Amino acid sequence: MWGRWAVVVAGVAMGWGCDSGGSGTGGTAGTGGGGGSGGTTTQTPTFDECPLSNELHIASVIIDGAGMVVGPAAASVSGTVSSVGIEAPPSGDCGTGQAWVQIDPGGGEPVWLACFQAPSLVWDFAVGDAVSLEQTVNEHPPASASVRTTLRKAGALMFHAEWAFYEADLALPEGIGAARGDKLCASADACETEGFAMTATLGAESVGVLPGEAGVVSGYKLYLDRWFSQKPSSGCDGGDSFIVLSITRAP
């Protein structure tokens, strides 16, 4: 059943799966301070051939100006960075290993907090940087909502994450495309889950990416946590997929 996957998306537990699993925190490296941040978070994970029960390695938590965690719902804020770091976020609602940035909307409005995690995420922000944060959602009851979260600095994409429960929900920024690649494995679970690689494209460039790995296309690094396809049945009552990926700028 879908509800047995614990997925950390915008600070709430979302469901997917026909096997058990959980949200992973991974390792961290480096420290961040109030004046700026540079470094990477989350060690590259190791994946089984068919990673039904492997931990997730992508997470985002958004906390609005009222101090409330924004769940799988639309959200948008822009302003300047007031504080930043790559570990020890200033709210217990974020995981301890997450990179974070506080956004001051200006005009006396209270600051927002955004926390993120992805393998080898490079966090390059300084106080005063102009940033914008947006989260969009596709609802498909009874399946979990598909969620995408995007953070930009001075208009440039810095972090994007997708949790899609239908392949058709994938909506990557900057003209980047993602499609199901080679089939890697199959499970005998009630969902008849199959695992796939991903083919990412941008313009004339394309790259194949395996689960638990990253590929670079036209200056963007795409990390694929998993690309599952399933066949809904009496034992599987959600969408047709479970796709988790992130996009960052390539170093």
C-alpha positions as CSV (number, residue, x, y, z in Angstrom):
1,M,0.0,0.0,0.0
2,W,1.1,3.6,-0.7
3,G,0.9,4.7,2.9
4,R,3.8,2.6,4.0
5,W,6.5,4.8,2.6
6,A,7.5,7.7,4.8
7,V,8.5,10.6,2.6
8,V,9.7,13.9,4.0
9,V,8.2,16.5,1.7
10,A,7.7,20.0,3.0
11,G,7.8,18.8,6.5
12,V,4.9,16.3,6.3
13,A,4.8,12.5,5.9
14,M,3.5,11.4,2.5
15,G,2.8,7.9,1.5
16,W,4.0,5.5,-1.2
17,G,5.0,2.0,-1.5
18,C,4.5,-1.7,-1.2
19,D,7.6,-2.2,1.0
20,S,8.9,-0.5,4.0
21,G,11.3,2.4,3.9
22,G,12.0,5.8,5.4
23,S,13.4,9.3,5.0
24,G,17.1,9.4,5.3
25,T,19.3,12.0,6.7
26,G,22.7,10.8,5.5
27,G,26.0,12.4,6.4
28,T,27.1,16.0,6.5
29,A,30.3,17.9,5.9
30,G,31.3,21.4,6.7
31,T,29.6,24.2,8.6
32,G,27.7,27.3,7.8
33,G,27.3,30.6,9.5
34,G,25.3,33.7,9.4
35,G,27.4,35.5,6.8
36,G,27.5,32.8,4.2
37,S,27.8,29.1,3.4
38,G,29.8,26.8,1.2
39,G,30.1,23.1,1.2
40,T,28.2,19.9,0.5
41,T,25.6,18.0,2.5
42,T,24.6,14.3,2.5
43,Q,27.0,11.6,1.4
44,T,26.2,9.6,-1.8
45,P,24.1,6.6,-0.8
46,T,24.5,3.0,-1.7
47,F,21.6,1.3,-3.4
48,D,20.5,-2.3,-3.8
49,E,19.8,-3.5,-7.3
50,C,16.0,-3.0,-6.8
51,P,15.9,-0.4,-4.0
52,L,12.3,-0.8,-2.8
53,S,13.3,-0.4,0.8
54,N,16.2,2.0,0.5
55,E,16.0,5.3,2.4
56,L,15.1,8.5,0.6
57,H,17.9,11.0,0.2
58,I,16.0,14.1,-0.9
59,A,14.1,16.3,1.5
60,S,12.7,19.8,1.8
61,V,10.9,21.6,4.6
62,I,9.3,25.0,4.3
63,I,8.4,27.0,7.4
64,D,6.4,30.2,6.7
65,G,6.6,33.6,8.4
66,A,4.1,32.5,11.0
67,G,6.4,29.6,12.0
68,M,4.1,27.0,10.5
69,V,5.4,24.1,8.4
70,V,4.0,24.3,4.9
71,G,2.7,20.8,4.0
72,P,2.1,19.5,0.4
73,A,0.5,22.8,-0.6
74,A,1.4,25.7,-2.9
75,A,3.8,28.3,-1.4
76,S,5.7,31.2,-2.7
77,V,8.0,33.8,-1.2
78,S,10.8,36.1,-2.4
79,G,13.2,38.4,-0.6
80,T,16.8,38.4,0.6
81,V,18.9,35.9,2.6
82,S,19.1,36.9,6.3
83,S,20.9,33.7,7.5
84,V,22.2,30.5,6.0
85,G,24.0,27.3,6.9
86,I,24.5,23.6,5.9
87,E,23.8,22.0,9.2
88,A,22.0,22.6,12.5
89,P,18.9,24.5,11.1
90,P,17.3,27.0,13.4
91,S,14.1,25.0,13.7
92,G,13.6,21.5,15.0
93,D,11.1,20.9,12.2
94,C,14.0,20.5,9.8
95,G,16.3,17.5,9.9
96,T,19.7,18.0,11.6
97,G,21.6,17.3,8.4
98,Q,19.8,19.7,6.1
99,A,21.1,22.8,4.4
100,W,19.0,25.9,5.1
101,V,18.4,29.5,4.2
102,Q,16.2,32.1,6.0
103,I,14.4,34.4,3.6
104,D,13.4,38.0,4.6
105,P,10.5,39.2,2.5
106,G,11.1,42.8,3.6
107,G,8.5,45.4,4.6
108,G,8.6,44.2,8.2
109,E,7.3,40.8,7.3
110,P,8.6,37.8,9.3
111,V,11.3,35.6,7.8
112,W,10.7,32.2,6.2
113,L,12.9,29.2,6.6
114,A,13.6,26.6,3.9
115,C,15.7,23.5,4.5
116,F,16.9,21.0,1.9
117,Q,18.8,17.8,1.5
118,A,20.2,16.0,-1.6
119,P,23.4,14.0,-2.1
120,S,26.5,16.2,-2.6
121,L,24.3,19.3,-2.6
122,V,26.5,22.4,-3.0
123,W,25.1,25.3,-0.9
124,D,26.3,28.7,-2.2
125,F,24.5,31.5,-0.5
126,A,25.4,34.7,1.4
127,V,23.5,37.1,3.5
128,G,21.9,39.7,1.2
129,D,21.5,37.4,-1.8
130,A,18.2,37.9,-3.6
131,V,16.3,34.6,-3.6
132,S,12.9,33.2,-4.5
133,L,11.2,30.0,-3.3
134,E,8.2,28.3,-4.9
135,Q,6.3,25.1,-4.2
136,T,3.6,23.7,-6.5
137,V,1.4,20.6,-6.0
138,N,-0.7,18.2,-8.1
139,E,-3.5,16.6,-6.1
140,H,-4.7,13.1,-7.0
141,P,-6.7,11.6,-4.2
142,P,-6.5,8.9,-2.9
143,A,-2.9,8.9,-4.2
144,S,-0.4,11.2,-2.5
145,A,0.1,14.7,-4.0
146,S,3.0,15.2,-6.4
147,V,5.1,18.1,-5.1
148,R,7.9,20.1,-6.6
149,T,10.0,22.7,-4.7
150,T,12.3,25.3,-6.4
151,L,14.8,27.7,-4.9
152,R,16.5,30.4,-7.0
153,K,19.2,32.9,-6.4
154,A,19.1,36.1,-8.4
155,G,16.9,34.2,-10.8
156,A,19.3,31.3,-11.3
157,L,18.2,27.8,-10.3
158,M,20.0,26.6,-7.2
159,F,17.8,23.7,-6.0
160,H,14.8,21.8,-7.4
161,A,13.2,18.6,-6.1
162,E,10.4,16.5,-7.5
163,W,8.3,13.9,-5.7
164,A,5.9,12.6,-8.4
165,F,3.3,9.9,-8.0
166,Y,2.3,10.1,-11.7
167,E,4.9,10.3,-14.5
168,A,2.7,12.9,-16.2
169,D,3.2,15.2,-13.2
170,L,6.9,15.7,-13.8
171,A,7.5,19.4,-14.5
172,L,11.2,20.2,-14.4
173,P,12.5,23.7,-14.7
174,E,14.9,25.4,-17.2
175,G,13.6,23.2,-20.1
176,I,15.0,20.1,-18.7
177,G,13.3,16.9,-19.6
178,A,13.2,13.5,-17.8
179,A,12.0,10.2,-19.2
180,R,11.9,6.6,-18.1
181,G,15.2,4.8,-19.0
182,D,16.2,1.2,-19.0
183,K,14.3,-1.2,-16.8
184,L,16.6,-2.3,-13.9
185,C,14.5,-4.6,-11.7
186,A,11.1,-5.9,-10.8
187,S,9.4,-6.8,-7.6
188,A,6.8,-9.4,-6.8
189,D,4.9,-7.0,-4.5
190,A,1.2,-6.2,-4.9
191,C,2.0,-3.2,-7.0
192,E,4.1,-5.2,-9.4
193,T,6.7,-2.4,-8.9
194,E,9.4,-2.0,-11.6
195,G,12.6,0.1,-11.2
196,F,14.1,2.2,-14.0
197,A,17.0,4.4,-14.9
198,M,16.3,8.0,-16.1
199,T,17.2,9.8,-19.3
200,A,17.6,13.5,-18.8
201,T,17.7,16.0,-21.7
202,L,18.2,19.7,-22.3
203,G,18.5,20.9,-25.8
204,A,20.7,18.5,-27.8
205,E,22.3,17.1,-24.7
206,S,21.2,13.9,-22.9
207,V,22.5,11.8,-20.1
208,G,21.4,8.5,-18.6
209,V,21.2,8.3,-14.8
210,L,21.0,5.3,-12.5
211,P,19.1,5.3,-9.2
212,G,21.4,6.6,-6.5
213,E,23.6,8.5,-9.0
214,A,23.8,11.8,-10.7
215,G,24.4,13.0,-14.3
216,V,25.2,16.4,-15.7
217,V,23.4,18.0,-18.7
218,S,24.1,21.5,-19.9
219,G,25.5,22.7,-16.6
220,Y,22.8,21.1,-14.3
221,K,23.3,18.1,-12.1
222,L,20.4,15.7,-11.9
223,Y,20.3,13.2,-9.0
224,L,17.9,10.3,-9.3
225,D,16.8,8.8,-6.0
226,R,14.4,6.4,-7.6
227,W,12.1,5.9,-10.6
228,F,9.4,3.3,-9.8
229,S,6.5,2.3,-12.0
230,Q,3.6,0.3,-10.6
231,K,0.3,-1.3,-11.7
232,P,-2.5,-0.3,-9.5
233,S,-4.5,-3.3,-8.1
234,S,-6.5,-4.3,-5.0
235,G,-3.2,-4.2,-3.1
236,C,-2.0,-0.9,-4.4
237,D,-4.3,2.1,-4.4
238,G,-2.1,5.1,-5.4
239,G,-0.7,6.6,-8.6
240,D,1.2,5.0,-11.4
241,S,4.7,5.9,-10.2
242,F,7.0,7.0,-7.4
243,I,9.7,9.3,-8.8
244,V,12.1,11.3,-6.6
245,L,14.9,13.5,-8.1
246,S,16.7,16.7,-7.5
247,I,18.4,19.3,-9.8
248,T,21.2,21.6,-8.8
249,R,23.9,23.6,-10.6
250,A,26.9,21.5,-11.6
251,P,30.1,22.6,-9.9
